[in-house]
Amino acid sequence: MKNKDILALTDVELSDKVKQEKESLGKLKLNHNVSPIENPIKIRDARKLVARLQTELTKRKTAAK
């Protein structure tokens, strides 16, 4: 997901997307611990996406104050 796509999301969609991506990251980590996944770079990419989403959410909350 690109930054321009993240900026286009509403606050509610953004918070839902954060929850969804965190769950996805947790599943990826669990699968990798059980048996190594084919492409472990997916874990890093998912972690960075969660960070980008959380950063934008924090930015919006701070701007609203």
PyMOL Python script that loads the backbone (N, CA, C, O; Angstrom):
from pymol import cmd

cmd.read_pdbstr("""\
ATOM      1  N   MET A   1       0.848  -1.167   0.000  1.00  0.00           N
ATOM      2  CA  MET A   1       0.000   0.000   0.000  1.00  0.00           C
ATOM      3  C   MET A   1       0.897   1.235   0.000  1.00  0.00           C
ATOM      4  O   MET A   1       1.788   1.370   0.839  1.00  0.00           O
ATOM      5  N   LYS A   2       0.654   2.112  -0.933  1.00  0.00           N
ATOM      6  CA  LYS A   2       1.445   3.328  -1.077  1.00  0.00           C
ATOM      7  C   LYS A   2       0.961   4.392  -0.094  1.00  0.00           C
ATOM      8  O   LYS A   2      -0.151   4.317   0.427  1.00  0.00           O
ATOM      9  N   ASN A   3       1.817   5.383   0.148  1.00  0.00           N
ATOM     10  CA  ASN A   3       1.457   6.453   1.069  1.00  0.00           C
ATOM     11  C   ASN A   3       0.258   7.246   0.578  1.00  0.00           C
ATOM     12  O   ASN A   3      -0.564   7.676   1.388  1.00  0.00           O
ATOM     13  N   LYS A   4       0.136   7.452  -0.735  1.00  0.00           N
ATOM     14  CA  LYS A   4      -1.011   8.202  -1.242  1.00  0.00           C
ATOM     15  C   LYS A   4      -2.311   7.438  -0.994  1.00  0.00           C
ATOM     16  O   LYS A   4      -3.361   8.050  -0.796  1.00  0.00           O
ATOM     17  N   ASP A   5      -2.247   6.106  -1.005  1.00  0.00           N
ATOM     18  CA  ASP A   5      -3.417   5.292  -0.690  1.00  0.00           C
ATOM     19  C   ASP A   5      -3.780   5.421   0.783  1.00  0.00           C
ATOM     20  O   ASP A   5      -4.956   5.457   1.143  1.00  0.00           O
ATOM     21  N   ILE A   6      -2.766   5.489   1.623  1.00  0.00           N
ATOM     22  CA  ILE A   6      -2.985   5.647   3.063  1.00  0.00           C
ATOM     23  C   ILE A   6      -3.616   7.005   3.349  1.00  0.00           C
ATOM     24  O   ILE A   6      -4.519   7.106   4.179  1.00  0.00           O
ATOM     25  N   LEU A   7      -3.151   8.039   2.672  1.00  0.00           N
ATOM     26  CA  LEU A   7      -3.690   9.376   2.882  1.00  0.00           C
ATOM     27  C   LEU A   7      -5.142   9.479   2.435  1.00  0.00           C
ATOM     28  O   LEU A   7      -5.889  10.305   2.958  1.00  0.00           O
ATOM     29  N   ALA A   8      -5.549   8.660   1.486  1.00  0.00           N
ATOM     30  CA  ALA A   8      -6.915   8.704   0.966  1.00  0.00           C
ATOM     31  C   ALA A   8      -7.924   8.049   1.911  1.00  0.00           C
ATOM     32  O   ALA A   8      -9.128   8.257   1.760  1.00  0.00           O
ATOM     33  N   LEU A   9      -7.458   7.265   2.877  1.00  0.00           N
ATOM     34  CA  LEU A   9      -8.354   6.579   3.804  1.00  0.00           C
ATOM     35  C   LEU A   9      -8.918   7.557   4.830  1.00  0.00           C
ATOM     36  O   LEU A   9      -8.270   8.534   5.204  1.00  0.00           O
ATOM     37  N   THR A  10     -10.145   7.271   5.277  1.00  0.00           N
ATOM     38  CA  THR A  10     -10.720   8.064   6.359  1.00  0.00           C
ATOM     39  C   THR A  10     -10.148   7.557   7.681  1.00  0.00           C
ATOM     40  O   THR A  10      -9.468   6.531   7.718  1.00  0.00           O
ATOM     41  N   ASP A  11     -10.424   8.278   8.757  1.00  0.00           N
ATOM     42  CA  ASP A  11      -9.901   7.891  10.064  1.00  0.00           C
ATOM     43  C   ASP A  11     -10.401   6.512  10.495  1.00  0.00           C
ATOM     44  O   ASP A  11      -9.635   5.710  11.030  1.00  0.00           O
ATOM     45  N   VAL A  12     -11.670   6.240  10.263  1.00  0.00           N
ATOM     46  CA  VAL A  12     -12.248   4.954  10.653  1.00  0.00           C
ATOM     47  C   VAL A  12     -11.639   3.835   9.819  1.00  0.00           C
ATOM     48  O   VAL A  12     -11.276   2.787  10.353  1.00  0.00           O
ATOM     49  N   GLU A  13     -11.528   4.051   8.516  1.00  0.00           N
ATOM     50  CA  GLU A  13     -10.921   3.044   7.645  1.00  0.00           C
ATOM     51  C   GLU A  13      -9.472   2.795   8.039  1.00  0.00           C
ATOM     52  O   GLU A  13      -8.991   1.662   8.003  1.00  0.00           O
ATOM     53  N   LEU A  14      -8.781   3.870   8.418  1.00  0.00           N
ATOM     54  CA  LEU A  14      -7.378   3.764   8.797  1.00  0.00           C
ATOM     55  C   LEU A  14      -7.213   2.919  10.055  1.00  0.00           C
ATOM     56  O   LEU A  14      -6.336   2.056  10.111  1.00  0.00           O
ATOM     57  N   SER A  15      -8.037   3.155  11.053  1.00  0.00           N
ATOM     58  CA  SER A  15      -7.931   2.370  12.286  1.00  0.00           C
ATOM     59  C   SER A  15      -8.312   0.907  12.036  1.00  0.00           C
ATOM     60  O   SER A  15      -7.708   0.003  12.613  1.00  0.00           O
ATOM     61  N   ASP A  16      -9.307   0.672  11.182  1.00  0.00           N
ATOM     62  CA  ASP A  16      -9.669  -0.704  10.834  1.00  0.00           C
ATOM     63  C   ASP A  16      -8.532  -1.396  10.095  1.00  0.00           C
ATOM     64  O   ASP A  16      -8.257  -2.571  10.333  1.00  0.00           O
ATOM     65  N   LYS A  17      -7.877  -0.674   9.205  1.00  0.00           N
ATOM     66  CA  LYS A  17      -6.771  -1.229   8.429  1.00  0.00           C
ATOM     67  C   LYS A  17      -5.593  -1.570   9.344  1.00  0.00           C
ATOM     68  O   LYS A  17      -4.908  -2.569   9.129  1.00  0.00           O
ATOM     69  N   VAL A  18      -5.359  -0.738  10.366  1.00  0.00           N
ATOM     70  CA  VAL A  18      -4.285  -1.020  11.322  1.00  0.00           C
ATOM     71  C   VAL A  18      -4.569  -2.344  12.037  1.00  0.00           C
ATOM     72  O   VAL A  18      -3.684  -3.191  12.153  1.00  0.00           O
ATOM     73  N   LYS A  19      -5.785  -2.515  12.507  1.00  0.00           N
ATOM     74  CA  LYS A  19      -6.157  -3.752  13.196  1.00  0.00           C
ATOM     75  C   LYS A  19      -6.001  -4.958  12.278  1.00  0.00           C
ATOM     76  O   LYS A  19      -5.469  -5.993  12.681  1.00  0.00           O
ATOM     77  N   GLN A  20      -6.466  -4.817  11.050  1.00  0.00           N
ATOM     78  CA  GLN A  20      -6.399  -5.900  10.080  1.00  0.00           C
ATOM     79  C   GLN A  20      -4.949  -6.273   9.769  1.00  0.00           C
ATOM     80  O   GLN A  20      -4.613  -7.457   9.721  1.00  0.00           O
ATOM     81  N   GLU A  21      -4.104  -5.294   9.562  1.00  0.00           N
ATOM     82  CA  GLU A  21      -2.705  -5.559   9.218  1.00  0.00           C
ATOM     83  C   GLU A  21      -1.926  -6.116  10.406  1.00  0.00           C
ATOM     84  O   GLU A  21      -1.011  -6.917  10.221  1.00  0.00           O
ATOM     85  N   LYS A  22      -2.278  -5.700  11.630  1.00  0.00           N
ATOM     86  CA  LYS A  22      -1.634  -6.268  12.814  1.00  0.00           C
ATOM     87  C   LYS A  22      -1.960  -7.750  12.946  1.00  0.00           C
ATOM     88  O   LYS A  22      -1.090  -8.555  13.282  1.00  0.00           O
ATOM     89  N   GLU A  23      -3.218  -8.112  12.682  1.00  0.00           N
ATOM     90  CA  GLU A  23      -3.613  -9.517  12.729  1.00  0.00           C
ATOM     91  C   GLU A  23      -2.861 -10.308  11.660  1.00  0.00           C
ATOM     92  O   GLU A  23      -2.393 -11.419  11.909  1.00  0.00           O
ATOM     93  N   SER A  24      -2.755  -9.731  10.485  1.00  0.00           N
ATOM     94  CA  SER A  24      -2.035 -10.390   9.396  1.00  0.00           C
ATOM     95  C   SER A  24      -0.562 -10.591   9.755  1.00  0.00           C
ATOM     96  O   SER A  24       0.011 -11.646   9.485  1.00  0.00           O
ATOM     97  N   LEU A  25       0.040  -9.579  10.361  1.00  0.00           N
ATOM     98  CA  LEU A  25       1.439  -9.682  10.780  1.00  0.00           C
ATOM     99  C   LEU A  25       1.608 -10.772  11.837  1.00  0.00           C
ATOM    100  O   LEU A  25       2.573 -11.535  11.796  1.00  0.00           O
ATOM    101  N   GLY A  26       0.681 -10.845  12.771  1.00  0.00           N
ATOM    102  CA  GLY A  26       0.737 -11.885  13.793  1.00  0.00           C
ATOM    103  C   GLY A  26       0.660 -13.279  13.190  1.00  0.00           C
ATOM    104  O   GLY A  26       1.380 -14.184  13.612  1.00  0.00           O
ATOM    105  N   LYS A  27      -0.210 -13.451  12.208  1.00  0.00           N
ATOM    106  CA  LYS A  27      -0.328 -14.751  11.545  1.00  0.00           C
ATOM    107  C   LYS A  27       0.941 -15.101  10.793  1.00  0.00           C
ATOM    108  O   LYS A  27       1.388 -16.247  10.813  1.00  0.00           O
ATOM    109  N   LEU A  28       1.526 -14.098  10.123  1.00  0.00           N
ATOM    110  CA  LEU A  28       2.780 -14.337   9.397  1.00  0.00           C
ATOM    111  C   LEU A  28       3.883 -14.780  10.346  1.00  0.00           C
ATOM    112  O   LEU A  28       4.626 -15.716  10.052  1.00  0.00           O
ATOM    113  N   LYS A  29       3.986 -14.100  11.488  1.00  0.00           N
ATOM    114  CA  LYS A  29       5.016 -14.450  12.466  1.00  0.00           C
ATOM    115  C   LYS A  29       4.803 -15.852  13.014  1.00  0.00           C
ATOM    116  O   LYS A  29       5.756 -16.616  13.170  1.00  0.00           O
ATOM    117  N   LEU A  30       3.553 -16.190  13.307  1.00  0.00           N
ATOM    118  CA  LEU A  30       3.242 -17.513  13.827  1.00  0.00           C
ATOM    119  C   LEU A  30       3.590 -18.592  12.806  1.00  0.00           C
ATOM    120  O   LEU A  30       4.205 -19.603  13.144  1.00  0.00           O
ATOM    121  N   ASN A  31       3.194 -18.368  11.564  1.00  0.00           N
ATOM    122  CA  ASN A  31       3.505 -19.338  10.515  1.00  0.00           C
ATOM    123  C   ASN A  31       5.003 -19.493  10.329  1.00  0.00           C
ATOM    124  O   ASN A  31       5.490 -20.592  10.066  1.00  0.00           O
ATOM    125  N   HIS A  32       5.729 -18.401  10.465  1.00  0.00           N
ATOM    126  CA  HIS A  32       7.175 -18.454  10.301  1.00  0.00           C
ATOM    127  C   HIS A  32       7.836 -19.198  11.463  1.00  0.00           C
ATOM    128  O   HIS A  32       8.843 -19.879  11.267  1.00  0.00           O
ATOM    129  N   ASN A  33       7.282 -19.075  12.660  1.00  0.00           N
ATOM    130  CA  ASN A  33       7.832 -19.795  13.814  1.00  0.00           C
ATOM    131  C   ASN A  33       7.567 -21.289  13.717  1.00  0.00           C
ATOM    132  O   ASN A  33       8.399 -22.099  14.127  1.00  0.00           O
ATOM    133  N   VAL A  34       6.419 -21.655  13.180  1.00  0.00           N
ATOM    134  CA  VAL A  34       6.071 -23.070  13.061  1.00  0.00           C
ATOM    135  C   VAL A  34       6.931 -23.724  11.984  1.00  0.00           C
ATOM    136  O   VAL A  34       7.596 -24.731  12.226  1.00  0.00           O
ATOM    137  N   SER A  35       6.906 -23.142  10.811  1.00  0.00           N
ATOM    138  CA  SER A  35       7.766 -23.633   9.720  1.00  0.00           C
ATOM    139  C   SER A  35       8.164 -22.416   8.893  1.00  0.00           C
ATOM    140  O   SER A  35       7.312 -21.588   8.568  1.00  0.00           O
ATOM    141  N   PRO A  36       9.425 -22.296   8.552  1.00  0.00           N
ATOM    142  CA  PRO A  36       9.886 -21.102   7.839  1.00  0.00           C
ATOM    143  C   PRO A  36       9.075 -20.838   6.572  1.00  0.00           C
ATOM    144  O   PRO A  36       8.878 -21.729   5.745  1.00  0.00           O
ATOM    145  N   ILE A  37       8.613 -19.602   6.439  1.00  0.00           N
ATOM    146  CA  ILE A  37       7.848 -19.254   5.245  1.00  0.00           C
ATOM    147  C   ILE A  37       8.807 -19.055   4.075  1.00  0.00           C
ATOM    148  O   ILE A  37      10.006 -18.846   4.258  1.00  0.00           O
ATOM    149  N   GLU A  38       8.255 -19.124   2.890  1.00  0.00           N
ATOM    150  CA  GLU A  38       9.068 -19.068   1.680  1.00  0.00           C
ATOM    151  C   GLU A  38       9.795 -17.734   1.533  1.00  0.00           C
ATOM    152  O   GLU A  38      10.961 -17.698   1.141  1.00  0.00           O
ATOM    153  N   ASN A  39       9.105 -16.639   1.847  1.00  0.00           N
ATOM    154  CA  ASN A  39       9.700 -15.320   1.680  1.00  0.00           C
ATOM    155  C   ASN A  39       9.588 -14.533   2.990  1.00  0.00           C
ATOM    156  O   ASN A  39       8.569 -13.882   3.220  1.00  0.00           O
ATOM    157  N   PRO A  40      10.605 -14.578   3.850  1.00  0.00           N
ATOM    158  CA  PRO A  40      10.532 -13.887   5.136  1.00  0.00           C
ATOM    159  C   PRO A  40      10.531 -12.355   5.019  1.00  0.00           C
ATOM    160  O   PRO A  40      10.284 -11.661   6.005  1.00  0.00           O
ATOM    161  N   ILE A  41      10.803 -11.831   3.830  1.00  0.00           N
ATOM    162  CA  ILE A  41      10.754 -10.388   3.626  1.00  0.00           C
ATOM    163  C   ILE A  41       9.320  -9.876   3.792  1.00  0.00           C
ATOM    164  O   ILE A  41       9.112  -8.698   4.084  1.00  0.00           O
ATOM    165  N   LYS A  42       8.330 -10.759   3.607  1.00  0.00           N
ATOM    166  CA  LYS A  42       6.931 -10.373   3.790  1.00  0.00           C
ATOM    167  C   LYS A  42       6.686  -9.880   5.217  1.00  0.00           C
ATOM    168  O   LYS A  42       5.876  -8.977   5.431  1.00  0.00           O
ATOM    169  N   ILE A  43       7.379 -10.468   6.191  1.00  0.00           N
ATOM    170  CA  ILE A  43       7.222 -10.052   7.584  1.00  0.00           C
ATOM    171  C   ILE A  43       7.697  -8.609   7.743  1.00  0.00           C
ATOM    172  O   ILE A  43       7.018  -7.792   8.365  1.00  0.00           O
ATOM    173  N   ARG A  44       8.848  -8.303   7.185  1.00  0.00           N
ATOM    174  CA  ARG A  44       9.390  -6.946   7.278  1.00  0.00           C
ATOM    175  C   ARG A  44       8.467  -5.947   6.586  1.00  0.00           C
ATOM    176  O   ARG A  44       8.212  -4.865   7.114  1.00  0.00           O
ATOM    177  N   ASP A  45       7.971  -6.307   5.410  1.00  0.00           N
ATOM    178  CA  ASP A  45       7.084  -5.415   4.677  1.00  0.00           C
ATOM    179  C   ASP A  45       5.785  -5.168   5.447  1.00  0.00           C
ATOM    180  O   ASP A  45       5.285  -4.043   5.481  1.00  0.00           O
ATOM    181  N   ALA A  46       5.247  -6.204   6.058  1.00  0.00           N
ATOM    182  CA  ALA A  46       4.017  -6.063   6.832  1.00  0.00           C
ATOM    183  C   ALA A  46       4.247  -5.180   8.055  1.00  0.00           C
ATOM    184  O   ALA A  46       3.398  -4.359   8.399  1.00  0.00           O
ATOM    185  N   ARG A  47       5.401  -5.350   8.715  1.00  0.00           N
ATOM    186  CA  ARG A  47       5.734  -4.539   9.880  1.00  0.00           C
ATOM    187  C   ARG A  47       5.859  -3.068   9.488  1.00  0.00           C
ATOM    188  O   ARG A  47       5.394  -2.193  10.219  1.00  0.00           O
ATOM    189  N   LYS A  48       6.474  -2.790   8.355  1.00  0.00           N
ATOM    190  CA  LYS A  48       6.629  -1.415   7.894  1.00  0.00           C
ATOM    191  C   LYS A  48       5.288  -0.801   7.514  1.00  0.00           C
ATOM    192  O   LYS A  48       5.063   0.388   7.744  1.00  0.00           O
ATOM    193  N   LEU A  49       4.400  -1.597   6.938  1.00  0.00           N
ATOM    194  CA  LEU A  49       3.072  -1.104   6.589  1.00  0.00           C
ATOM    195  C   LEU A  49       2.300  -0.717   7.841  1.00  0.00           C
ATOM    196  O   LEU A  49       1.650   0.328   7.875  1.00  0.00           O
ATOM    197  N   VAL A  50       2.371  -1.550   8.866  1.00  0.00           N
ATOM    198  CA  VAL A  50       1.694  -1.236  10.132  1.00  0.00           C
ATOM    199  C   VAL A  50       2.253   0.067  10.700  1.00  0.00           C
ATOM    200  O   VAL A  50       1.497   0.901  11.197  1.00  0.00           O
ATOM    201  N   ALA A  51       3.551   0.240  10.628  1.00  0.00           N
ATOM    202  CA  ALA A  51       4.175   1.457  11.140  1.00  0.00           C
ATOM    203  C   ALA A  51       3.710   2.677  10.357  1.00  0.00           C
ATOM    204  O   ALA A  51       3.436   3.723  10.946  1.00  0.00           O
ATOM    205  N   ARG A  52       3.619   2.554   9.032  1.00  0.00           N
ATOM    206  CA  ARG A  52       3.147   3.679   8.218  1.00  0.00           C
ATOM    207  C   ARG A  52       1.714   4.052   8.561  1.00  0.00           C
ATOM    208  O   ARG A  52       1.375   5.230   8.671  1.00  0.00           O
ATOM    209  N   LEU A  53       0.878   3.032   8.730  1.00  0.00           N
ATOM    210  CA  LEU A  53      -0.523   3.278   9.067  1.00  0.00           C
ATOM    211  C   LEU A  53      -0.645   3.942  10.432  1.00  0.00           C
ATOM    212  O   LEU A  53      -1.412   4.892  10.594  1.00  0.00           O
ATOM    213  N   GLN A  54       0.106   3.449  11.415  1.00  0.00           N
ATOM    214  CA  GLN A  54       0.043   4.018  12.754  1.00  0.00           C
ATOM    215  C   GLN A  54       0.582   5.445  12.780  1.00  0.00           C
ATOM    216  O   GLN A  54       0.069   6.290  13.513  1.00  0.00           O
ATOM    217  N   THR A  55       1.605   5.712  11.991  1.00  0.00           N
ATOM    218  CA  THR A  55       2.164   7.059  11.927  1.00  0.00           C
ATOM    219  C   THR A  55       1.133   8.034  11.393  1.00  0.00           C
ATOM    220  O   THR A  55       0.967   9.121  11.947  1.00  0.00           O
ATOM    221  N   GLU A  56       0.441   7.668  10.331  1.00  0.00           N
ATOM    222  CA  GLU A  56      -0.576   8.544   9.757  1.00  0.00           C
ATOM    223  C   GLU A  56      -1.726   8.741  10.740  1.00  0.00           C
ATOM    224  O   GLU A  56      -2.259   9.845  10.858  1.00  0.00           O
ATOM    225  N   LEU A  57      -2.107   7.687  11.440  1.00  0.00           N
ATOM    226  CA  LEU A  57      -3.202   7.790  12.415  1.00  0.00           C
ATOM    227  C   LEU A  57      -2.810   8.744  13.540  1.00  0.00           C
ATOM    228  O   LEU A  57      -3.617   9.576  13.955  1.00  0.00           O
ATOM    229  N   THR A  58      -1.582   8.631  14.035  1.00  0.00           N
ATOM    230  CA  THR A  58      -1.085   9.510  15.094  1.00  0.00           C
ATOM    231  C   THR A  58      -1.010  10.941  14.602  1.00  0.00           C
ATOM    232  O   THR A  58      -1.357  11.870  15.330  1.00  0.00           O
ATOM    233  N   LYS A  59      -0.561  11.123  13.371  1.00  0.00           N
ATOM    234  CA  LYS A  59      -0.459  12.452  12.788  1.00  0.00           C
ATOM    235  C   LYS A  59      -1.820  13.133  12.741  1.00  0.00           C
ATOM    236  O   LYS A  59      -1.946  14.320  13.042  1.00  0.00           O
ATOM    237  N   ARG A  60      -2.832  12.369  12.361  1.00  0.00           N
ATOM    238  CA  ARG A  60      -4.198  12.924  12.268  1.00  0.00           C
ATOM    239  C   ARG A  60      -4.756  13.250  13.650  1.00  0.00           C
ATOM    240  O   ARG A  60      -5.423  14.269  13.828  1.00  0.00           O
ATOM    241  N   LYS A  61      -4.487  12.391  14.620  1.00  0.00           N
ATOM    242  CA  LYS A  61      -4.978  12.662  15.982  1.00  0.00           C
ATOM    243  C   LYS A  61      -4.316  13.910  16.560  1.00  0.00           C
ATOM    244  O   LYS A  61      -4.969  14.707  17.233  1.00  0.00           O
ATOM    245  N   THR A  62      -3.027  14.077  16.299  1.00  0.00           N
ATOM    246  CA  THR A  62      -2.298  15.231  16.795  1.00  0.00           C
ATOM    247  C   THR A  62      -2.793  16.511  16.120  1.00  0.00           C
ATOM    248  O   THR A  62      -2.912  17.549  16.771  1.00  0.00           O
ATOM    249  N   ALA A  63      -3.078  16.443  14.837  1.00  0.00           N
ATOM    250  CA  ALA A  63      -3.556  17.599  14.090  1.00  0.00           C
ATOM    251  C   ALA A  63      -4.962  18.014  14.529  1.00  0.00           C
ATOM    252  O   ALA A  63      -5.323  19.188  14.446  1.00  0.00           O
ATOM    253  N   ALA A  64      -5.751  17.046  14.994  1.00  0.00           N
ATOM    254  CA  ALA A  64      -7.111  17.326  15.403  1.00  0.00           C
ATOM    255  C   ALA A  64      -7.189  18.087  16.724  1.00  0.00           C
ATOM    256  O   ALA A  64      -8.203  18.719  17.024  1.00  0.00           O
ATOM    257  N   LYS A  65      -6.130  18.026  17.501  1.00  0.00           N
ATOM    258  CA  LYS A  65      -6.142  18.683  18.820  1.00  0.00           C
ATOM    259  C   LYS A  65      -5.985  20.157  18.722  1.00  0.00           C
ATOM    260  O   LYS A  65      -5.976  20.846  19.741  1.00  0.00           O
TER     261      LYS A  65
END
""", "prot")
cmd.dss("prot")
cmd.show_as("cartoon", "prot")
cmd.util.cbc("prot")
cmd.orient("prot")
